[in-house]
C-alpha cells in the first residue's frame, strides 16, 4: 500500500498524534483540525509510525540512572521536603480514565469507581519522569505494579551494590 503522508512534517505528525491521544477520537480532534489537515487513512498510516518514533525517542531520555550531582541535589531536595535521608526519586500511581472495555471490563474497574489504567510513575526532584509503566488495569494496586516492574529490580540492584543512599520515596 503506498504511503500518502510524505508531505507531512514531523511536527505535523506529532501534533496530530498528540491531539488524537488527548481527545481519543479522530473525528472530534484531528478530523476537524484545520491547522493539520489530513484524511483518516493518512492519519492511520502515520499514527503507528509516529508512536514508534516517539517511544524510541522517549526510551533514550527516560532513565532511572542519575549522575552523582543529580543524586546529591535530589537528596537535599527530598530531605528538605520529607526529612527522609537518601531519597532521590518519588513514586506514585495514577489512574488514567478510560471507556469501559468490551472484554474483561471488571479488571479495569478501579477502587475509585471508574474504569482506568493504573500508571506507575517515578519522578525526580525536578519533576522529570524517570520511569513510567501504564500497562496494568485499574484494579491493580500501585504496590503490585511496582513489585512486577523493572524499576524494583533497578533499586534492589543499587541496594545490593551497596548504594544505601539511593532510595525511592513513595507518595
N, C-alpha and C positions, 0 to 999 in steps of 0.2 A: 504494500500500500504506500503510495507516495506521500511524503511529508509536505504539508502546505504551510507550515509555521516558520519557515526560514526567514521571513521578513520581520518577525518579531524580535525585538531586542531582549537581552537577558533581563533587563529591568521590567519590561512589559510582561514577560512571562512570570517573573516573581510577583509582580503586583497582582496579576490575575489569580495566581495560585493562592496568595495570601488572602485575597478578597473572598475566594471560594471557601477557604478554611475558616475564615472568620464568620461567614454568613451561612455556610453549609448548603449552599444552593447555587447552581449555575444560573438558573432563571432569575432569581432575585438579585444576585450580585453581578457576576461577570456579564451575563447576557444583557443586562440593562446599563452597563457601564460604557459611556461614550468616550472615556479617556483611554481605554484599552479595548477597542472593539475587536471581537473575534467570534466566529461561529462556534457552536457547541462541539462540532467534530474537531476543529482546530484546537480548542481548549482541551479536549480529551487526549489528543495526541501529546500536547506539550505538558500536561499536568504531571503525568508519571515521570517524564524526563526532568521536570523542574524539581519534583520532590526528591528524586535520586540525587540530583546535583546539590540540593540544599542539605540533605542528610550527609552526604560525603564531606561537604564543607564544614558543617557543624561538628562532625566527628573529630576534625582536626583541632577545633577550638575548645570543645567541652572536655575537660580532663580534671581528674581528681589530683593530679600531681601539682605541687606548689614549690616555688623556689624557697630557699631559706628566708629571704627577705619578706616574701608574701606570708610565710608562716609566722614570722615574728610580729608583723603588722596585724595579722588576724588574731593572734593570741592576745595582744594588747587590747584590741577592739572588743573581743568576746569576754575577756576578763573584766573590762570596764563595764560592760552591759550586764553580765551574769554573775561575776565573782567566781567563775569556774576556770581554773587554770588549765591551759593546754588546748582549749577548743580552737580549732582552725576553720571549721565549717559548721553550718546548721542544716538539719534535715527535717522535712515535714512532708506530709501527703496532702494533696488537694484533689477534690472531686471535680471532674470535668463533666458537666451536664450533657446528656445525650437523649435522643428519642429512644423509646423502648425498642430493643431489637426484637425481631420476629422469632429468633431461636434463642433458647437458654436465657430468656429475659430476667428470670429470677436472680441469676448471678450478678446482674448489672444493677439490681435494685439495692441502694445503699442504706445505711442506718439513719440517714438524714431524710429519707422518704422520697428519693427520686433516682432515676437511672443515671449511671455515670461510669466513667473510667476513673480509677484511683491512680493519680500520677504522683510518684515519689520524686521529690526534687532535693538536691543538695546544693546550697549556695555558699559562697564565701562572704567575708566581711564587707565586700563592696557590692553585694547582691548580684554577683556574677554567677550564673548557673554553672556548676561544676559536674553535675550528673543529673540525668532525667530518665525515668522509666515510666512509660504510660501504657504498658501492655496488660495491666491487670484490671479486672472488672471492679465495679464499685463496692461489691460485697466483701472484698478483701481488705484486711486490716493493714495499716501502714507497716506494722512490725513484720507481718508475713511477707510483704513486698520487699522490705529491706533484707530480711533473712534469706530471701531467694535471689538476691541481686549480686552482681559483680562488685558493687560498692562495699558490701560486707566483707568479701574476700580481700579487697584492697586494704581496708582498715585493719583486718586481722593480720595481714602480712606486715603492715607497718609495725604493729604491736610485737609480732614475733621477731622482727628485725631490731627490736629494742627502742623503737621510736615511741616512747611513752607520752610525748608531748604533741601528738598528732591525733587529737580527739575530735569527735563529732558531737555537736550539741543538738539534742532532739527537742523539737518545739511542740 
